[in-house]
Amino acid sequence: MKQTIYEPAREVPVYDQCDVLVVGGGPAGVTAAVAARNSGAGRVVLLERYAHLGGMATGGQVLLIPFLSDPTLNGGREQLVAGLMDEWIGRLRACPNGAFGPEKEETGSGDPAVLAKYRSHTLFIRNERIMYGVNCDPEMLKVVLNDMTEAAGVVVYCHCLGCRAIVEDGRAAGVIFESKEGRKAVLAQVVIDCTGDGDVFATAGAEFESSSLSTARTAKTSLVFRLGGVSYERYAQGLRDMPDAGKRLRKAAEIAGYPMQLISSNRDGVVWVDSLIPRDCMTIAGLTDTAFLTTRTVNRLIAYLRESFPGLEDAYLYDFASQVGVRGSRRLKGVERFTMDYLGARTGREDIVAVLPTVNGREAYPRMEMPYGILVPEKLDGLLAAGRCFSSSEEANQEANWIPHCIALGQAAGTAAALAVRTGVQPRSVDVKRLRSALREQGVYL
């Protein structure tokens, strides 16, 4: 059996040229592309490998967009993740069953009646105060994100898999992608890597760190699926009432073959089943194993859930996510490295481009201040990275790679890319004071 084959050199036609190229249409990528257009970039192209935008929030069916406010300061009403996040939620709320969660005026409330509305729903309550956030309909979110990019004037190319960075004189100058029309290239003044796995900066030669598969969350994969024909409220009440609920959940995980959790969705009749499957998401075998393990046991799992929990008596398989869920892989080595020392630290720095709530909220200052340098490679020019592949330690990345955090970093990266194009400088040389001013004008909390 041959170990390698020779692939002859060939010319790759340039399909498009633009000011800003965003690779990956997940939460960070969509937001970066819209932010770049809103910030004055002339032509912005967004490459996406699937037929839809949204990444893990849609195709991965991670329906939670939590941690948008800080319930511990200023009466608990302070929304930290704002800016384009508000457009995401506003458009979702305008759609039938698009989103479920506290209204802005309920944020920070300790009213027992308000708390009772959300008691069963994960991550909406902290310290007996309401945190702002939503559960979204992933299919409606696909519609919303298409509408957002079209309204902003972003050029979107679907079913285009970014394969390799084009590097000229130490600068990322574009990306080669595969498509139904063959191998093509897009050239750009600034490229933003929002692939999640750092696929662009890795092929560009930028230095990076890789997951050690040792952390509790980022080392785990999922193939999320949803159950219909249920009552989530009855299920949640049953968990509170049954003395052996923990034992039954452990049995369910044993049948499934992985730790799993039933989580509320945007409506009572549908729940989603999340999982933590330890596989290497950067291998063919790892991604395949996650998918097949989930489908192999799903029918036995549903049968057990129907027998064992109130509210699930008539449960049926509603659908599977269209892509395997990934939580950690490559992380850029940037000008700055986000570490656990940043959690709960009020730095007073003048280069902060996002201030995000911490996941557990146990710190005296339950926020994370994200400096611009975590988006910028140490040496490579012409490129920024946003989403979960930002420059960080493995432990700290686990705390800051949730969907709203990726959205916030995407807005910072897109705005910075537009500013770099408009002022004729490399992303590393962007005037951060001007960047912060532009973000504030967009409603970003700093």
C-alpha positions as CSV (number, residue, x, y, z in Angstrom):
1,M,0.0,0.0,0.0
2,K,1.4,3.4,-1.0
3,Q,2.1,5.7,1.9
4,T,1.9,8.9,-0.1
5,I,1.0,10.1,-3.6
6,Y,2.3,13.0,-5.6
7,E,-0.1,15.8,-6.3
8,P,1.0,17.9,-9.2
9,A,1.2,21.7,-8.8
10,R,-1.7,23.6,-10.4
11,E,-3.0,27.1,-10.8
12,V,-5.8,28.1,-8.5
13,P,-8.2,30.7,-9.9
14,V,-9.1,33.7,-7.8
15,Y,-12.8,33.6,-7.2
16,D,-13.1,36.9,-5.3
17,Q,-11.1,39.8,-3.8
18,C,-12.3,41.7,-0.7
19,D,-11.3,44.0,2.1
20,V,-12.1,41.5,4.9
21,L,-12.4,37.8,4.5
22,V,-14.0,35.9,7.4
23,V,-13.5,32.1,7.3
24,G,-16.2,30.2,9.3
25,G,-19.8,31.4,9.7
26,G,-20.3,30.4,13.4
27,P,-21.2,32.9,16.2
28,A,-17.8,34.6,16.0
29,G,-17.7,34.6,12.2
30,V,-21.2,35.9,11.5
31,T,-20.7,38.7,14.0
32,A,-17.2,39.6,12.7
33,A,-18.5,39.8,9.2
34,V,-21.4,42.0,10.1
35,A,-19.3,44.2,12.4
36,A,-16.7,44.7,9.6
37,R,-19.3,45.9,7.2
38,N,-21.0,48.1,9.8
39,S,-17.6,49.6,10.6
40,G,-16.8,50.7,7.0
41,A,-15.1,47.8,5.3
42,G,-16.1,47.9,1.6
43,R,-16.4,44.3,0.6
44,V,-16.6,41.6,3.2
45,V,-16.7,37.9,2.3
46,L,-17.8,35.1,4.6
47,L,-16.9,31.5,3.8
48,E,-19.0,28.8,5.4
49,R,-18.6,25.0,4.9
50,Y,-22.2,24.1,5.5
51,A,-25.5,25.3,3.9
52,H,-26.3,27.5,7.0
53,L,-24.7,30.0,9.3
54,G,-24.5,29.8,13.1
55,G,-22.0,27.0,13.6
56,M,-22.5,25.4,17.0
57,A,-25.5,27.6,17.8
58,T,-27.4,26.2,14.8
59,G,-25.8,23.1,13.2
60,G,-24.4,22.0,16.6
61,Q,-27.8,22.6,18.3
62,V,-26.2,24.4,21.3
63,L,-29.4,26.2,22.0
64,L,-28.3,28.2,25.0
65,I,-27.0,31.8,24.7
66,P,-26.4,32.5,28.4
67,F,-24.2,34.7,30.6
68,L,-25.1,38.0,29.1
69,S,-25.4,40.0,32.3
70,D,-23.7,40.4,35.7
71,P,-26.2,39.8,38.5
72,T,-23.9,40.9,41.3
73,L,-23.2,44.6,40.5
74,N,-25.4,47.6,40.0
75,G,-28.6,45.8,41.0
76,G,-27.9,42.9,38.7
77,R,-29.2,44.7,35.7
78,E,-26.0,45.4,33.9
79,Q,-25.8,43.7,30.5
80,L,-22.2,42.9,29.5
81,V,-22.5,41.1,26.2
82,A,-24.4,43.7,24.1
83,G,-23.7,45.3,20.7
84,L,-24.6,42.9,17.9
85,M,-25.7,40.3,20.6
86,D,-28.8,42.6,20.9
87,E,-29.5,42.3,17.2
88,W,-29.3,38.4,17.4
89,I,-31.8,38.3,20.3
90,G,-34.0,41.1,18.9
91,R,-34.4,39.3,15.6
92,L,-35.0,36.0,17.3
93,R,-37.7,37.4,19.6
94,A,-39.5,38.8,16.6
95,C,-39.9,35.3,15.2
96,P,-42.6,32.9,16.3
97,N,-41.0,30.7,19.1
98,G,-37.6,32.1,18.1
99,A,-36.4,32.5,21.7
100,F,-37.3,31.8,25.3
101,G,-35.7,33.6,28.2
102,P,-35.9,36.6,30.5
103,E,-36.8,39.9,29.1
104,K,-34.4,42.8,29.6
105,E,-36.6,44.4,32.2
106,E,-36.5,41.1,34.2
107,T,-32.7,41.0,34.3
108,G,-31.4,41.3,37.8
109,S,-34.8,40.7,39.3
110,G,-35.1,38.8,42.6
111,D,-38.9,38.8,42.5
112,P,-40.1,35.3,43.5
113,A,-42.7,35.2,40.8
114,V,-40.1,36.1,38.1
115,L,-37.6,33.5,39.5
116,A,-40.3,30.9,39.5
117,K,-40.8,31.4,35.7
118,Y,-37.2,30.4,35.0
119,R,-36.4,28.1,37.9
120,S,-36.3,25.0,35.7
121,H,-34.1,26.5,33.0
122,T,-30.4,26.2,33.1
123,L,-28.2,29.3,33.6
124,F,-30.9,32.0,33.8
125,I,-30.6,32.3,37.6
126,R,-27.5,33.1,39.7
127,N,-27.4,34.1,43.3
128,E,-31.2,34.2,43.2
129,R,-31.1,36.9,40.5
130,I,-32.1,36.7,36.9
131,M,-29.3,36.6,34.4
132,Y,-30.1,37.8,30.9
133,G,-30.0,35.2,28.1
134,V,-32.1,33.0,25.8
135,N,-32.8,29.5,24.6
136,C,-33.1,29.8,20.9
137,D,-34.7,27.8,18.1
138,P,-31.7,26.7,16.0
139,E,-33.7,26.5,12.7
140,M,-35.1,30.0,13.2
141,L,-31.6,31.3,14.1
142,K,-30.4,30.1,10.7
143,V,-33.1,32.4,9.1
144,V,-32.1,35.3,11.4
145,L,-28.4,35.1,10.7
146,N,-29.0,34.9,6.9
147,D,-31.1,38.1,7.3
148,M,-28.4,39.8,9.4
149,T,-25.6,39.2,6.9
150,E,-27.8,40.2,3.9
151,A,-28.9,43.4,5.7
152,A,-25.3,44.3,6.4
153,G,-24.2,43.6,2.8
154,V,-21.9,40.7,3.6
155,V,-21.1,38.4,0.7
156,V,-21.7,34.8,1.9
157,Y,-20.4,31.7,0.1
158,C,-21.8,28.4,1.5
159,H,-20.5,24.9,0.9
160,C,-17.0,26.4,0.7
161,L,-14.4,24.8,2.9
162,G,-11.4,26.9,3.7
163,C,-8.4,24.6,3.2
164,R,-5.2,26.7,3.3
165,A,-4.1,30.2,3.9
166,I,-2.3,32.2,1.2
167,V,0.8,33.8,2.7
168,E,2.9,36.5,1.0
169,D,5.9,38.1,2.6
170,G,4.8,37.1,6.2
171,R,1.2,38.3,5.7
172,A,-2.0,36.3,5.3
173,A,-3.3,37.4,1.9
174,G,-6.3,35.2,1.5
175,V,-7.5,31.6,1.6
176,I,-7.8,28.7,-0.8
177,F,-11.1,26.8,-0.5
178,E,-12.7,23.7,-1.9
179,S,-16.2,23.9,-3.5
180,K,-18.5,22.2,-6.0
181,E,-16.9,24.5,-8.6
182,G,-13.4,23.1,-7.6
183,R,-10.5,24.7,-5.8
184,K,-10.6,28.5,-5.7
185,A,-9.0,31.4,-3.8
186,V,-10.3,34.5,-2.2
187,L,-7.8,37.4,-1.6
188,A,-8.2,39.9,1.1
189,Q,-6.5,42.7,2.9
190,V,-7.4,41.2,6.3
191,V,-8.4,37.6,7.1
192,I,-10.3,36.7,10.2
193,D,-10.0,33.0,11.3
194,C,-13.3,32.0,12.9
195,T,-13.0,28.3,12.1
196,G,-13.0,27.4,15.8
197,D,-10.1,25.0,15.2
198,G,-7.7,27.6,13.9
199,D,-7.6,26.0,10.5
200,V,-6.4,29.2,8.8
201,F,-3.7,30.4,11.1
202,A,-2.4,26.8,11.4
203,T,-1.8,26.6,7.6
204,A,-0.5,30.1,7.5
205,G,2.4,29.1,9.8
206,A,1.3,31.0,12.9
207,E,2.3,29.3,16.2
208,F,-0.5,27.7,18.2
209,E,-1.2,25.5,21.2
210,S,-3.3,22.3,21.1
211,S,-5.8,20.8,23.5
212,S,-4.2,18.2,25.8
213,L,-7.6,16.4,26.1
214,S,-7.2,16.8,29.9
215,T,-9.7,19.4,30.9
216,A,-13.3,18.7,32.1
217,R,-15.1,20.5,29.2
218,T,-12.9,21.4,26.2
219,A,-11.6,17.8,25.8
220,K,-15.2,16.6,25.1
221,T,-17.2,16.3,21.9
222,S,-20.9,15.9,21.4
223,L,-23.5,14.9,18.8
224,V,-26.5,16.8,20.2
225,F,-30.0,15.6,19.5
226,R,-33.5,16.8,20.4
227,L,-36.5,15.0,21.8
228,G,-40.1,15.9,20.9
229,G,-43.4,15.0,22.5
230,V,-42.2,16.0,26.0
231,S,-43.0,18.4,28.8
232,Y,-39.8,19.9,30.1
233,E,-41.5,21.5,33.0
234,R,-42.9,18.2,34.2
235,Y,-39.5,16.6,33.7
236,A,-37.7,19.3,35.7
237,Q,-40.3,19.1,38.5
238,G,-39.9,15.3,38.5
239,L,-36.1,15.7,39.0
240,R,-36.8,17.8,42.1
241,D,-39.5,15.4,43.5
242,M,-37.9,12.0,42.8
243,P,-35.5,10.9,45.6
244,D,-33.7,8.6,43.2
245,A,-33.4,11.0,40.3
246,G,-29.7,11.0,40.5
247,K,-29.5,7.2,40.3
248,R,-31.9,7.3,37.3
249,L,-29.8,9.9,35.5
250,R,-26.6,7.8,36.1
251,K,-28.4,4.8,34.6
252,A,-29.4,6.9,31.5
253,A,-25.7,7.9,31.0
254,E,-24.7,4.2,31.4
255,I,-27.1,3.2,28.6
256,A,-26.0,6.1,26.4
257,G,-22.3,5.3,26.9
258,Y,-21.5,8.9,27.9
259,P,-22.3,11.6,30.4
260,M,-25.4,13.4,29.2
261,Q,-27.9,16.1,30.3
262,L,-31.4,17.0,29.2
263,I,-31.7,20.8,28.8
264,S,-34.6,23.1,28.1
265,S,-35.2,24.6,24.7
266,N,-37.2,27.5,23.3
267,R,-40.5,25.7,24.0
268,D,-41.8,23.2,26.6
269,G,-42.4,20.4,24.1
270,V,-38.8,19.9,23.0
271,V,-35.7,19.2,25.0
272,W,-32.1,18.8,23.8
273,V,-29.7,16.2,24.9
274,D,-26.2,17.4,25.4
275,S,-23.2,15.0,26.0
276,L,-19.6,14.9,27.0
277,I,-17.8,12.4,24.9
278,P,-14.0,12.3,25.3
279,R,-12.7,12.1,21.7
280,D,-10.0,14.0,19.8
281,C,-11.9,16.4,17.6
282,M,-8.9,16.9,15.3
283,T,-8.9,13.3,14.0
284,I,-11.2,11.6,11.5
285,A,-11.6,8.7,13.9
286,G,-12.5,10.9,16.9
287,L,-15.3,12.8,15.0
288,T,-16.7,9.6,13.5
289,D,-16.7,7.8,16.9
290,T,-18.7,10.5,18.5
291,A,-21.3,10.4,15.8
292,F,-21.7,6.7,15.7
293,L,-21.7,6.2,19.5
294,T,-24.6,8.6,19.8
295,T,-26.7,7.0,17.1
296,R,-25.8,3.5,18.3
297,T,-27.4,3.9,21.7
298,V,-30.1,6.6,21.0
299,N,-33.1,4.2,20.8
300,R,-32.2,2.3,23.9
301,L,-31.7,5.6,25.7
302,I,-35.1,7.1,24.6
303,A,-36.9,3.9,25.7
304,Y,-35.3,4.1,29.2
305,L,-36.1,7.9,29.5
306,R,-39.8,7.2,28.6
307,E,-40.0,4.6,31.3
308,S,-38.2,6.5,34.0
309,F,-39.1,10.2,34.0
310,P,-42.3,12.1,34.1
311,G,-42.8,14.4,31.1
312,L,-40.9,12.0,28.9
313,E,-43.5,9.3,28.6
314,D,-44.2,10.1,24.9
315,A,-40.7,11.3,23.9
316,Y,-39.4,10.6,20.4
317,L,-36.3,11.5,18.5
318,Y,-36.9,14.9,17.0
319,D,-33.6,15.4,15.1
320,F,-29.8,15.2,15.4
321,A,-27.5,18.1,15.1
322,S,-26.0,18.3,11.6
323,Q,-22.4,18.7,12.9
324,V,-20.4,17.2,15.8
325,G,-20.0,19.5,18.7
326,V,-16.4,20.5,19.5
327,R,-15.3,22.5,22.6
328,G,-11.5,22.8,22.3
329,S,-8.6,22.2,19.8
330,R,-6.0,24.7,18.5
331,R,-5.5,28.0,20.2
332,L,-3.5,30.9,18.6
333,K,-0.2,32.0,20.2
334,G,-1.0,35.7,20.2
335,V,0.5,39.0,21.3
336,E,-1.3,38.4,24.6
337,R,-2.3,35.1,26.2
338,F,-5.5,34.9,28.2
339,T,-4.9,32.9,31.4
340,M,-6.8,32.1,34.6
341,D,-5.2,35.2,36.2
342,Y,-7.6,37.3,34.0
343,L,-10.7,35.8,35.7
344,G,-12.2,38.1,38.2
345,A,-9.4,40.7,37.7
346,R,-10.2,44.4,37.3
347,T,-7.1,45.3,35.3
348,G,-7.6,49.0,34.4
349,R,-5.9,48.3,31.1
350,E,-6.6,50.5,28.1
351,D,-6.6,47.7,25.5
352,I,-9.7,45.8,26.6
353,V,-12.1,45.0,23.8
354,A,-14.6,42.8,25.6
355,V,-15.8,42.5,29.2
356,L,-17.5,39.2,29.7
357,P,-19.3,37.5,32.7
358,T,-17.5,34.6,34.2
359,V,-19.2,31.2,34.0
360,N,-19.5,30.4,37.7
361,G,-19.8,33.9,39.0
362,R,-18.1,33.1,42.2
363,E,-15.4,35.8,41.9
364,A,-15.5,39.1,43.8
365,Y,-15.4,40.7,40.4
366,P,-17.2,38.1,38.2
367,R,-16.0,39.3,34.9
368,M,-13.3,38.7,32.3
369,E,-11.5,41.6,30.6
370,M,-10.3,40.5,27.2
371,P,-7.3,42.5,25.7
372,Y,-7.0,43.1,22.0
373,G,-3.8,41.1,21.8
374,I,-5.5,37.7,22.3
375,L,-6.9,38.1,18.7
376,V,-3.5,39.0,17.1
377,P,-0.8,36.4,16.1
378,E,2.6,36.9,17.6
379,K,4.3,37.4,14.2
380,L,1.9,36.8,11.2
381,D,0.4,39.9,9.7
382,G,-2.9,40.3,7.9
383,L,-4.8,38.0,10.2
384,L,-7.0,38.0,13.3
385,A,-8.5,35.1,15.2
386,A,-11.8,35.1,17.0
387,G,-14.1,32.5,18.6
388,R,-12.8,29.7,20.7
389,C,-9.4,29.6,19.0
390,F,-8.3,32.9,20.6
391,S,-4.9,33.0,22.3
392,S,-5.3,31.5,25.8
393,S,-4.3,28.8,28.2
394,E,-6.4,25.6,28.0
395,E,-7.9,26.2,31.4
396,A,-8.9,29.8,30.7
397,N,-10.2,29.0,27.3
398,Q,-12.7,26.6,28.9
399,E,-14.1,29.5,30.8
400,A,-14.4,31.9,27.9
401,N,-15.3,30.0,24.7
402,W,-19.1,29.9,25.1
403,I,-21.3,31.2,22.4
404,P,-21.8,34.8,23.8
405,H,-18.1,35.1,24.4
406,C,-17.4,34.1,20.8
407,I,-19.9,36.7,19.6
408,A,-18.3,39.5,21.6
409,L,-14.8,38.6,20.3
410,G,-16.2,38.4,16.8
411,Q,-17.5,41.9,17.0
412,A,-14.1,43.1,18.3
413,A,-12.2,41.4,15.5
414,G,-14.6,42.5,12.7
415,T,-14.4,46.1,13.9
416,A,-10.6,46.0,14.2
417,A,-10.3,44.5,10.7
418,A,-12.4,47.3,9.2
419,L,-10.3,49.9,11.1
420,A,-7.1,48.3,9.8
421,V,-8.3,48.5,6.2
422,R,-9.6,52.0,6.5
423,T,-6.4,53.3,8.1
424,G,-4.0,51.2,5.9
425,V,-2.3,49.4,8.8
426,Q,-1.8,45.8,9.8
427,P,-4.2,44.5,12.4
428,R,-1.5,44.5,15.1
429,S,-1.0,48.2,14.6
430,V,-4.6,49.2,14.9
431,D,-5.2,52.2,17.2
432,V,-6.8,50.4,20.1
433,K,-8.2,53.6,21.5
434,R,-10.1,54.2,18.3
435,L,-11.2,50.6,18.3
436,R,-12.6,50.9,21.8
437,S,-14.4,54.1,20.8
438,A,-15.9,52.4,17.8
439,L,-17.0,49.4,19.9
440,R,-18.7,51.7,22.4
441,E,-20.6,53.4,19.6
442,Q,-21.9,50.0,18.6
443,G,-23.3,49.4,22.1
444,V,-20.4,47.2,23.3
445,Y,-19.9,47.2,27.1
446,L,-16.3,48.0,28.0
